Amino acid sequence: MRRCRALLLVLLAGFVLGRWSAGLAGGGQSTPGGQSGLLLAAPSADNGARSRILNVQAVNSASAELYLTNPFVSFGRVQPGDGDGYHELPQASRLILRSNTPWRLYARVESDLVAAEDLTRVIPIQQLEFRTPSGSYTQFVKGKRFLIASGGPTGATPASVDVDLRLRVTWEDLPGSYQVRILYELETEDE
């Protein structure tokens, strides 16, 4: 299983290249991963002439790419009481991915929202929710991974996954400029 990761604040992308190898029979060298090609000589059936057979091998590894089109988003100024306390960002995150194997895309957070001015001020992470176009809003939970999308091999055309965010602000939340990182992970199957 391979993983690619992308942070909402910082983008990390991974791509694994296939390995090619060829070697001589009996004296060939193994390539990393233990794969080797063979060059075999076999007598021909006509007049003792010799022919050569070249066996070629290519190892195409599981490959994936993950891009986050907007690594930073902001709700702007929010205050309790507006919109029933919820502030929504439609298409807050757009993830673009390609994979040559079945894939699963996860989201998770590791902390509450913390005020930049005073690290003791927090908004509980359960007040931040996400949804994909096909689902309903779900509260984030610290350290829990949420499956947000999955699919088969994408082919040359990348898949796009949009994630909406919604923040609930209450009268108990102290003023401040709050932040949190959302980690997106793309897992692919090795076949």
N, CA, C and O of each residue as an XYZ file, in Angstrom:
764
protein
N       0.841     -1.171      0.000
C       0.000      0.000      0.000
C       0.887      1.234      0.000
O       1.827      1.314      0.790
N       0.610      2.188     -0.861
C       1.381      3.421     -0.958
C       0.519      4.573     -0.465
O      -0.706      4.528     -0.573
N       1.164      5.615      0.080
C       0.443      6.782      0.568
C       1.073      8.044      0.000
O       2.296      8.174     -0.053
N       0.238      8.953     -0.415
C       0.632     10.307     -0.778
C      -0.096     11.214      0.189
O      -1.235     10.935      0.563
N       0.539     12.286      0.597
C      -0.086     13.172      1.570
C      -0.088     14.603      1.067
O       0.809     15.024      0.336
N      -1.106     15.339      1.467
C      -1.179     16.765      1.179
C      -1.782     17.452      2.390
O      -2.804     17.007      2.912
N      -1.158     18.535      2.842
C      -1.686     19.327      3.940
C      -2.463     20.478      3.357
O      -2.152     20.960      2.268
N      -3.473     20.919      4.076
C      -4.241     22.058      3.612
C      -3.368     23.299      3.587
O      -3.589     24.177      2.753
N      -2.382     23.404      4.475
C      -1.488     24.555      4.476
C      -0.247     24.324      3.634
O       0.312     25.283      3.101
N       0.203     23.082      3.496
C       1.420     22.756      2.764
C       1.127     21.587      1.846
O       0.446     20.643      2.246
N       1.631     21.634      0.614
C       1.373     20.583     -0.363
C       2.524     19.614     -0.401
O       3.677     20.027     -0.522
N       2.232     18.319     -0.300
C       3.203     17.258     -0.503
C       2.623     16.335     -1.546
O       1.475     15.909     -1.420
N       3.388     16.015     -2.574
C       2.895     15.113     -3.619
C       3.905     14.012     -3.832
O       5.106     14.240     -3.689
N       3.444     12.821     -4.171
C       4.342     11.702     -4.402
C       4.068     11.050     -5.732
O       2.926     11.008     -6.190
N       5.138     10.528     -6.370
C       4.999      9.816     -7.630
C       6.071      8.750     -7.670
O       7.244      9.040     -7.437
N       5.693      7.548     -7.956
C       6.631      6.434     -8.004
C       6.833      6.055     -9.461
O       5.859      5.809    -10.173
N       8.076      6.004     -9.919
C       8.371      5.661    -11.298
C       8.578      4.163    -11.437
O       9.064      3.508    -10.515
N       8.206      3.619    -12.602
C       8.461      2.216    -12.885
C       9.946      1.996    -13.115
O      10.659      2.940    -13.456
N      10.435      0.760    -12.934
C      11.834      0.414    -13.133
C      11.945     -0.475    -14.356
O      11.106     -1.352    -14.562
N      12.971     -0.262    -15.171
C      13.252     -1.076    -16.348
C      14.567     -1.788    -16.124
O      15.461     -1.238    -15.481
N      14.710     -3.016    -16.644
C      15.975     -3.712    -16.470
C      16.198     -4.699    -17.598
O      15.247     -5.212    -18.189
N      17.455     -4.957    -17.888
C      17.831     -6.005    -18.848
C      19.207     -6.505    -18.451
O      20.024     -5.711    -17.984
N      19.499     -7.792    -18.616
C      20.800     -8.349    -18.237
C      21.114     -9.543    -19.102
O      20.298     -9.918    -19.943
N      22.255    -10.145    -18.927
C      22.673    -11.309    -19.700
C      22.384    -12.579    -18.924
O      22.545    -12.617    -17.704
N      21.956    -13.625    -19.632
C      21.685    -14.904    -18.984
C      22.960    -15.445    -18.373
O      24.009    -15.440    -19.017
N      22.884    -15.902    -17.163
C      24.021    -16.507    -16.480
C      24.970    -15.477    -15.897
O      25.577    -15.746    -14.860
N      25.127    -14.318    -16.505
C      26.064    -13.324    -15.985
C      25.399    -11.991    -15.741
O      26.073    -10.998    -15.468
N      24.068    -11.958    -15.836
C      23.350    -10.698    -15.671
C      23.358    -10.240    -14.225
O      23.518    -11.040    -13.303
N      23.188     -8.971    -14.049
C      23.153     -8.390    -12.716
C      21.699     -8.111    -12.335
O      20.917     -7.631    -13.155
N      21.352     -8.410    -11.111
C      20.008     -8.093    -10.638
C      19.913     -6.598    -10.420
O      20.873     -5.956     -9.994
N      18.743     -6.049    -10.716
C      18.495     -4.641    -10.470
C      17.863     -4.504     -9.100
O      17.446     -5.501     -8.512
N      17.783     -3.271     -8.571
C      17.099     -3.100     -7.290
C      15.700     -3.690     -7.379
O      15.013     -3.517     -8.386
N      15.290     -4.365     -6.362
C      13.983     -5.014     -6.340
C      14.062     -6.449     -6.827
O      13.052     -7.152     -6.832
N      15.273     -6.911     -7.247
C      15.451     -8.301     -7.619
C      14.968     -8.645     -9.013
O      14.863     -9.833     -9.319
N      14.667     -7.686     -9.884
C      14.169     -7.974    -11.213
C      15.332     -7.964    -12.197
O      16.224     -7.125    -12.073
N      15.350     -8.858    -13.157
C      16.383     -8.843    -14.193
C      15.791     -9.346    -15.492
O      14.858    -10.148    -15.490
N      16.344     -8.866    -16.618
C      15.943     -9.350    -17.934
C      16.926    -10.413    -18.382
O      17.967    -10.582    -17.746
N      16.632    -11.140    -19.464
C      17.489    -12.218    -19.923
C      17.793    -12.048    -21.394
O      16.930    -11.628    -22.164
N      19.023    -12.374    -21.797
C      19.407    -12.445    -23.198
C      19.838    -13.878    -23.440
O      20.847    -14.322    -22.893
N      19.091    -14.602    -24.250
C      19.331    -16.023    -24.440
C      19.791    -16.301    -25.864
O      19.293    -15.684    -26.805
N      20.743    -17.229    -26.036
C      21.178    -17.676    -27.362
C      20.677    -19.098    -27.539
O      20.886    -19.944    -26.669
N      20.011    -19.372    -28.669
C      19.486    -20.715    -28.924
C      19.847    -21.105    -30.348
O      19.756    -20.278    -31.256
N      20.260    -22.373    -30.563
C      20.591    -22.790    -31.922
C      19.360    -22.761    -32.812
O      18.253    -23.073    -32.374
N      19.565    -22.387    -34.055
C      18.483    -22.344    -35.031
C      18.341    -23.713    -35.677
O      19.304    -24.480    -35.712
N      17.186    -24.026    -36.177
C      16.945    -25.313    -36.813
C      17.505    -25.357    -38.232
O      17.606    -26.435    -38.817
N      17.879    -24.179    -38.807
C      18.338    -24.204    -40.197
C      19.853    -24.053    -40.298
O      20.403    -23.011    -39.941
N      20.521    -25.088    -40.783
C      21.943    -25.106    -41.131
C      22.873    -24.673    -40.011
O      23.928    -24.104    -40.292
N      22.534    -24.913    -38.775
C      23.443    -24.605    -37.682
C      23.623    -23.108    -37.434
O      24.475    -22.723    -36.634
N      22.861    -22.274    -38.085
C      22.961    -20.832    -37.832
C      22.455    -20.549    -36.423
O      21.665    -21.314    -35.871
N      22.906    -19.474    -35.866
C      22.483    -19.100    -34.511
C      21.556    -17.892    -34.572
O      21.743    -16.972    -35.369
N      20.576    -17.928    -33.724
C      19.687    -16.768    -33.608
C      19.775    -16.266    -32.171
O      20.244    -16.968    -31.275
N      19.332    -15.086    -31.983
C      19.368    -14.470    -30.653
C      17.955    -14.075    -30.252
O      17.186    -13.549    -31.056
N      17.637    -14.337    -29.011
C      16.330    -13.959    -28.467
C      16.583    -12.970    -27.346
O      17.395    -13.226    -26.457
N      15.911    -11.873    -27.385
C      16.019    -10.866    -26.325
C      14.692    -10.805    -25.597
O      13.672    -10.439    -26.180
N      14.704    -11.159    -24.342
C      13.518    -11.028    -23.502
C      13.612     -9.692    -22.789
O      14.632     -9.393    -22.169
N      12.581     -8.900    -22.868
C      12.563     -7.566    -22.257
C      11.504     -7.554    -21.172
O      10.407     -8.077    -21.361
N      11.827     -6.965    -20.049
C      10.905     -6.908    -18.919
C      10.802     -5.469    -18.440
O      11.790     -4.735    -18.454
N       9.640     -5.073    -18.027
C       9.423     -3.760    -17.422
C       8.564     -3.944    -16.190
O       7.569     -4.667    -16.230
N       8.930     -3.309    -15.111
C       8.142     -3.358    -13.886
C       7.467     -2.002    -13.728
O       8.128     -0.991    -13.494
N       6.170     -1.992    -13.857
C       5.407     -0.759    -13.708
C       4.815     -0.746    -12.302
O       3.843     -1.449    -12.025
N       5.391      0.037    -11.436
C       4.950      0.078    -10.037
C       3.630      0.817     -9.897
O       3.205      1.544    -10.795
N       2.992      0.617     -8.755
C       1.817      1.411     -8.421
C       2.249      2.866     -8.349
O       3.222      3.195     -7.671
N       1.535      3.733     -9.041
C       1.907      5.145     -9.113
C       0.710      6.013     -8.770
O      -0.429      5.694     -9.110
N       0.988      7.111     -8.094
C      -0.089      8.024     -7.716
C       0.450      9.440     -7.606
O       1.625      9.655     -7.309
N      -0.433     10.399     -7.850
C      -0.132     11.821     -7.685
C      -1.299     12.449     -6.932
O      -2.455     12.091     -7.154
N      -0.990     13.383     -6.043
C      -2.014     14.111     -5.298
C      -1.627     15.572     -5.248
O      -0.524     15.916     -4.824
N      -2.537     16.436     -5.683
C      -2.304     17.883     -5.669
C      -3.454     18.563     -4.950
O      -4.618     18.193     -5.107
N      -3.104     19.562     -4.161
C      -4.093     20.387     -3.474
C      -4.043     21.747     -4.146
O      -3.016     22.422     -4.088
N      -5.135     22.164     -4.786
C      -5.104     23.382     -5.591
C      -5.061     24.656     -4.755
O      -4.601     25.689     -5.241
N      -5.524     24.608     -3.527
C      -5.512     25.796     -2.662
C      -5.013     25.398     -1.270
O      -5.806     24.965     -0.433
N      -3.708     25.539     -1.014
C      -3.150     25.045      0.248
C      -3.478     25.892      1.483
O      -3.083     25.534      2.593
N      -4.190     27.003      1.306
C      -4.576     27.825      2.450
C      -5.982     28.366      2.196
O      -6.261     28.908      1.127
N      -6.856     28.217      3.174
C      -8.198     28.789      3.073
C      -8.504     29.578      4.339
O      -7.926     29.321      5.395
N      -9.414     30.538      4.225
C      -9.784     31.369      5.363
C     -11.286     31.592      5.374
O     -11.897     31.833      4.332
N     -11.871     31.511      6.550
C     -13.279     31.849      6.727
C     -13.458     33.366      6.829
O     -14.584     33.863      6.795
N     -12.345     34.102      6.956
C     -12.434     35.547      7.158
C     -12.909     35.857      8.559
O     -12.724     35.062      9.480
N     -13.534     37.038      8.719
C     -14.056     37.416     10.039
C     -15.384     36.701     10.272
O     -16.298     36.771      9.450
N     -15.469     36.021     11.395
C     -16.694     35.323     11.770
C     -17.114     35.786     13.153
O     -16.278     36.217     13.947
N     -18.388     35.700     13.442
C     -18.864     36.009     14.793
C     -20.074     35.161     15.103
O     -20.811     34.755     14.204
N     -20.277     34.896     16.387
C     -21.421     34.070     16.769
C     -22.729     34.742     16.356
O     -22.824     35.968     16.301
N     -23.718     33.930     16.072
C     -25.036     34.455     15.751
C     -25.274     34.633     14.262
O     -26.426     34.685     13.833
N     -24.209     34.731     13.451
C     -24.379     34.851     12.002
C     -24.727     33.488     11.424
O     -24.059     32.501     11.734
N     -25.743     33.415     10.602
C     -26.088     32.167      9.918
C     -26.286     31.004     10.859
O     -25.772     29.915     10.601
N     -27.014     31.197     11.941
C     -27.231     30.158     12.945
C     -25.917     29.650     13.537
O     -25.840     28.511     13.997
N     -24.898     30.484     13.526
C     -23.607     30.115     14.107
C     -22.699     29.349     13.165
O     -21.550     29.080     13.514
N     -23.181     28.984     11.968
C     -22.366     28.239     11.005
C     -21.835     29.174      9.927
O     -22.560     30.031      9.422
N     -20.582     29.004      9.586
C     -19.945     29.744      8.496
C     -19.419     28.710      7.518
O     -18.632     27.840      7.890
N     -19.853     28.802      6.270
C     -19.594     27.755      5.293
C     -18.635     28.239      4.204
O     -18.703     29.383      3.755
N     -17.735     27.332      3.791
C     -16.845     27.563      2.654
C     -17.077     26.462      1.623
O     -16.470     25.395      1.717
N     -17.950     26.706      0.638
C     -18.135     25.696     -0.399
C     -16.842     25.517     -1.198
O     -16.141     26.492     -1.467
N     -16.532     24.303     -1.569
C     -15.317     23.959     -2.323
C     -14.068     24.582     -1.689
O     -13.224     25.149     -2.384
N     -13.965     24.470     -0.378
C     -12.805     25.010      0.332
C     -11.519     24.332     -0.121
O     -10.480     24.981     -0.236
N     -11.583     23.045     -0.374
C     -10.426     22.286     -0.855
C     -10.801     21.576     -2.143
O     -11.866     20.968     -2.244
N      -9.918     21.658     -3.122
C     -10.071     20.857     -4.343
C      -8.804     20.032     -4.479
O      -7.699     20.566     -4.579
N      -8.990     18.711     -4.479
C      -7.870     17.788     -4.614
C      -7.924     17.153     -5.995
O      -8.974     16.692     -6.443
N      -6.778     17.137     -6.661
C      -6.639     16.536     -7.977
C      -5.731     15.324     -7.808
O      -4.654     15.437     -7.223
N      -6.150     14.167     -8.312
C      -5.336     12.968     -8.127
C      -5.367     12.100     -9.364
O      -6.314     12.128    -10.150
N      -4.299     11.323     -9.517
C      -4.211     10.281    -10.549
C      -3.615      9.050     -9.904
O      -2.768      9.147     -9.016
N      -4.062      7.894    -10.357
C      -3.547      6.639     -9.828
C      -3.743      5.559    -10.882
O      -4.727      5.567    -11.622
N      -2.792      4.628    -10.938
C      -2.956      3.499    -11.858
C      -3.456      2.250    -11.138
O      -3.454      1.161    -11.710
N      -3.882      2.403     -9.886
C      -4.495      1.323     -9.115
C      -5.706      1.888     -8.375
O      -5.875      3.107     -8.344
N      -6.554      1.047     -7.780
C      -7.636      1.567     -6.944
C      -7.068      2.448     -5.826
O      -5.974      2.191     -5.323
N      -7.812      3.480     -5.444
C      -7.317      4.454     -4.473
C      -8.412      4.819     -3.473
O      -9.603      4.625     -3.716
N      -7.955      5.360     -2.326
C      -8.828      5.892     -1.288
C      -8.219      7.206     -0.786
O      -7.009      7.294     -0.579
N      -9.056      8.215     -0.593
C      -8.610      9.526     -0.124
C      -9.175      9.770      1.271
O     -10.381      9.653      1.493
N      -8.291     10.110      2.210
C      -8.674     10.326      3.610
C      -8.353     11.760      4.027
O      -7.498     12.418      3.434
N      -9.058     12.231      5.063
C      -8.769     13.523      5.695
C      -8.693     13.301      7.196
O      -9.431     12.492      7.757
N      -7.778     14.040      7.845
C      -7.706     13.977      9.312
C      -7.066     15.240      9.857
O      -6.362     15.949      9.138
N      -7.311     15.517     11.118
C      -6.694     16.623     11.837
C      -6.106     16.078     13.130
O      -6.564     15.062     13.652
N      -5.097     16.757     13.635
C      -4.406     16.290     14.847
C      -4.600     17.206     16.043
O      -4.110     16.902     17.130
N      -5.308     18.329     15.868
C      -5.449     19.265     16.987
C      -6.739     20.055     16.855
O      -7.436     19.974     15.843
N      -7.044     20.816     17.889
C      -8.152     21.768     17.835
C      -7.706     22.990     17.043
O      -6.532     23.115     16.694
N      -8.638     23.889     16.761
C      -8.269     25.171     16.175
C      -7.645     26.001     17.288
O      -8.220     26.117     18.370
N      -6.475     26.578     17.032
C      -5.725     27.307     18.055
C      -5.534     28.744     17.599
O      -5.256     29.004     16.428
N      -5.689     29.688     18.549
C      -5.510     31.107     18.242
C      -4.029     31.422     18.095
O      -3.219     31.019     18.930
N      -3.679     32.136     17.044
C      -2.283     32.503     16.804
C      -1.771     33.460     17.879
O      -0.586     33.435     18.212
N      -2.647     34.300     18.425
C      -2.237     35.304     19.419
C      -2.025     34.715     20.809
O      -1.237     35.237     21.597
N      -2.726     33.637     21.105
C      -2.684     33.048     22.444
C      -2.966     31.552     22.308
O      -4.108     31.155     22.078
N      -1.941     30.729     22.449
C      -2.071     29.293     22.225
C      -2.977     28.595     23.228
O      -3.300     27.419     23.055
N      -3.396     29.312     24.285
C      -4.323     28.706     25.241
C      -5.770     28.841     24.785
O      -6.654     28.194     25.347
N      -6.026     29.669     23.779
C      -7.377     29.820     23.237
C      -7.601     28.782     22.145
O      -6.833     28.706     21.186
N      -8.639     27.996     22.289
C      -8.933     26.964     21.289
C     -10.416     26.958     20.955
O     -11.260     27.334     21.768
N     -10.708     26.525     19.751
C     -12.066     26.169     19.354
C     -12.018     24.664     19.134
O     -11.213     24.187     18.335
N     -12.867     23.903     19.830
C     -12.829     22.439     19.680
C     -12.985     22.028     18.216
O     -13.807     22.587     17.489
N     -12.201     21.062     17.801
C     -12.184     20.637     16.396
C     -13.547     20.119     15.954
O     -13.846     20.142     14.760
N     -14.387     19.650     16.885
C     -15.711     19.159     16.511
C     -16.591     20.266     15.929
O     -17.618     19.981     15.314
N     -16.195     21.528     16.120
C     -16.953     22.642     15.554
C     -16.584     22.887     14.090
O     -17.220     23.703     13.423
N     -15.563     22.189     13.585
C     -15.209     22.256     12.171
C     -15.723     20.990     11.504
O     -15.438     19.886     11.968
N     -16.477     21.139     10.419
C     -17.087     20.005      9.737
C     -16.705     20.026      8.261
O     -16.342     21.069      7.719
N     -16.791     18.871      7.621
C     -16.485     18.754      6.198
C     -17.573     17.943      5.514
O     -18.328     17.214      6.157
N     -17.635     18.086      4.188
C     -18.498     17.224      3.378
C     -17.979     17.226      1.944
O     -17.328     18.166      1.488
N     -18.290     16.147      1.265
C     -18.033     16.058     -0.170
C     -19.371     16.274     -0.865
O     -20.412     16.206     -0.212
N     -19.374     16.535     -2.176
C     -20.644     16.800     -2.859
C     -21.685     15.696     -2.691
O     -22.883     15.963     -2.784
N     -21.249     14.469     -2.448
C     -22.208     13.368     -2.337
C     -22.651     13.078     -0.906
O     -23.435     12.155     -0.684
N     -22.166     13.844      0.065
C     -22.471     13.503      1.454
C     -23.028     14.653      2.255
O     -23.307     15.727      1.722
N     -23.188     14.413      3.559
C     -23.642     15.442      4.487
C     -22.460     15.844      5.365
O     -21.421     15.184      5.360
N     -22.624     16.917      6.110
C     -21.529     17.403      6.947
C     -21.192     16.401      8.055
O     -22.074     15.788      8.657
N     -19.881     16.254      8.304
C     -19.358     15.368      9.345
C     -18.371     16.158     10.188
O     -17.537     16.889      9.653
N     -18.464     16.014     11.504
C     -17.531     16.700     12.407
C     -16.170     16.020     12.367
O     -16.075     14.793     12.360
N     -15.113     16.840     12.342
C     -13.776     16.297     12.506
C     -13.598     15.824     13.943
O     -14.211     16.369     14.862
N     -12.763     14.815     14.134
C     -12.385     14.311     15.450
C     -10.868     14.202     15.445
O     -10.292     13.657     14.503
N     -10.213     14.712     16.484
C      -8.738     14.675     16.543
C      -8.205     13.267     16.346
O      -8.626     12.329     17.024
N      -7.263     13.130     15.398
C      -6.575     11.873     15.184
C      -7.348     10.826     14.408
O      -6.801      9.760     14.124
N      -8.599     11.085     14.051
C      -9.396     10.102     13.319
C      -9.332     10.392     11.824
O      -9.500     11.532     11.390
N      -9.083      9.327     11.035
C      -9.080      9.462      9.571
C     -10.485      9.231      9.045
O     -11.185      8.311      9.469
N     -10.879     10.082      8.116
C     -12.185      9.955      7.485
C     -11.991      9.688      6.005
O     -11.251     10.403      5.329
N     -12.663      8.650      5.499
C     -12.648      8.368      4.069
C     -13.542      9.393      3.391
O     -14.726      9.498      3.709
N     -12.971     10.156      2.446
C     -13.793     11.165      1.777
C     -14.078     10.826      0.322
O     -15.020     11.363     -0.262
N     -13.276      9.937     -0.277
C     -13.537      9.521     -1.659
C     -12.718      8.276     -1.962
O     -11.711      8.005     -1.307
N     -13.164      7.521     -2.966
C     -12.415      6.352     -3.416
C     -12.781      6.091     -4.865
O     -13.781      6.598     -5.372
N     -11.946      5.285     -5.527
C     -12.235      4.973     -6.919
C     -11.230      3.992     -7.485
O     -10.298      3.556     -6.810
N     -11.450      3.661     -8.748
C     -10.545      2.773     -9.458
C      -9.452      3.570    -10.148
O      -9.356      4.782     -9.954
N      -8.627      2.910    -10.951
C      -7.582      3.622    -11.680
C      -8.184      4.786    -12.471
O      -9.237      4.646    -13.093
N      -7.514      5.914    -12.439
C      -8.058      7.116    -13.062
C      -7.746      7.209    -14.542
O      -8.429      7.932    -15.267
N      -6.723      6.490    -15.015
C      -6.284      6.686    -16.381
C      -5.541      8.004    -16.483
O      -5.113      8.559    -15.471
N      -5.385      8.503    -17.686
C      -4.624      9.737    -17.901
C      -5.355     10.971    -17.386
O      -4.725     11.972    -17.046
N      -6.696     10.902    -17.328
C      -7.475     12.046    -16.867
C      -7.581     12.017    -15.346
O      -8.108     11.054    -14.788
N      -7.090     13.054    -14.662
C      -7.131     13.046    -13.193
C      -8.556     13.095    -12.656
O      -9.473     13.570    -13.326
N      -8.724     12.599    -11.443
C      -9.987     12.725    -10.705
C      -9.918     13.994     -9.869
O      -8.841     14.402     -9.435
N     -11.053     14.604     -9.649
C     -11.133     15.823     -8.848
C     -12.098     15.585     -7.692
O     -13.194     15.061     -7.892
N     -11.692     15.968     -6.485
C     -12.535     15.814     -5.296
C     -12.633     17.165     -4.607
O     -11.621     17.731     -4.193
N     -13.853     17.682     -4.484
C     -14.082     18.947     -3.779
C     -14.553     18.660     -2.363
O     -15.359     17.757     -2.135
N     -14.037     19.447     -1.402
C     -14.412     19.293     -0.002
C     -14.916     20.645      0.499
O     -14.206     21.648      0.419
N     -16.149     20.665      1.017
C     -16.709     21.864      1.645
C     -16.353     21.847      3.130
O     -16.254     20.781      3.737
N     -16.161     23.027      3.707
C     -15.904     23.147      5.148
C     -16.972     24.039      5.770
O     -17.493     24.957      5.136
N     -17.280     23.744      7.020
C     -18.246     24.544      7.771
C     -17.739     24.667      9.201
O     -17.340     23.676      9.814
N     -17.757     25.896      9.733
C     -17.290     26.171     11.096
C     -18.443     26.738     11.909
O     -19.135     27.660     11.479
N     -18.632     26.171     13.087
C     -19.654     26.692     14.007
C     -18.949     27.527     15.065
O     -18.058     27.045     15.764
N     -19.361     28.787     15.172
C     -18.786     29.701     16.168
C     -19.859     29.983     17.215
O     -20.999     30.305     16.880
N     -19.478     29.857     18.493
C     -20.437     30.059     19.590
C     -20.030     31.275     20.417
O     -18.936     31.814     20.253
N     -20.923     31.698     21.304
C     -20.628     32.836     22.181
C     -19.563     32.472     23.217
O     -19.003     33.365     23.854
N     -19.278     31.206     23.395
C     -18.232     30.787     24.326
C     -16.836     30.856     23.705
O     -15.846     30.793     24.433
N     -16.730     30.984     22.391
C     -15.432     31.033     21.715
C     -14.841     32.431     21.826
O     -15.451     33.410     21.396
N     -13.642     32.514     22.411
C     -12.980     33.797     22.607
C     -12.503     34.362     21.277
O     -12.225     33.597     20.354
N     -12.402     35.695     21.154
C     -11.921     36.299     19.921
C     -10.483     35.868     19.626
O      -9.700     35.623     20.543
N     -10.149     35.780     18.350
C      -8.789     35.418     17.954
C      -8.746     34.993     16.502
O      -9.777     34.868     15.840
N      -7.539     34.774     16.021
C      -7.313     34.282     14.658
C      -6.920     32.815     14.779
O      -5.773     32.506     15.102
N      -7.854     31.917     14.526
C      -7.691     30.491     14.780
C      -7.219     29.753     13.538
O      -7.575     30.108     12.414
N      -6.406     28.711     13.756
C      -5.866     27.920     12.652
C      -5.864     26.439     12.999
O      -5.835     26.052     14.167
N      -5.897     25.620     11.946
C      -5.713     24.179     12.082
C      -5.238     23.647     10.735
O      -5.543     24.229      9.694
N      -4.493     22.543     10.752
C      -4.052     21.883      9.535
C      -4.897     20.655      9.278
O      -5.164     19.867     10.185
N      -5.314     20.501      8.040
C      -6.037     19.297      7.615
C      -5.094     18.514      6.723
O      -4.570     19.042      5.743
N      -4.881     17.269      7.061
C      -3.989     16.402      6.291
C      -4.835     15.507      5.395
O      -5.728     14.805      5.870
N      -4.547     15.536      4.091
C      -5.207     14.648      3.139
C      -4.219     13.555      2.770
O      -3.061     13.843      2.467
N      -4.659     12.312      2.791
C      -3.815     11.163      2.459
C      -4.451     10.366      1.333
O      -5.635     10.034      1.380
N      -3.653     10.066      0.329
C      -4.093      9.235     -0.791
C      -3.417      7.884     -0.649
O      -2.188      7.803     -0.658
N      -4.200      6.823     -0.517
C      -3.667      5.470     -0.433
C      -4.008      4.714     -1.714
O      -5.134      4.766     -2.208
N      -3.011      4.015     -2.235
C      -3.230      3.204     -3.422
C      -2.888      1.762     -3.104
O      -2.111      1.485     -2.190
N      -3.470      0.847     -3.863
C      -3.202     -0.569     -3.675
C      -2.068     -0.992     -4.580
O      -2.029     -0.626     -5.755
N      -1.143     -1.763     -4.034
C      -0.095     -2.389     -4.870
C      -0.711     -3.629     -5.478
O      -1.324     -4.430     -4.774
N      -0.553     -3.793     -6.775
C      -1.103     -4.988     -7.419
C      -0.001     -5.854     -7.926
O      -0.261     -6.911     -8.501
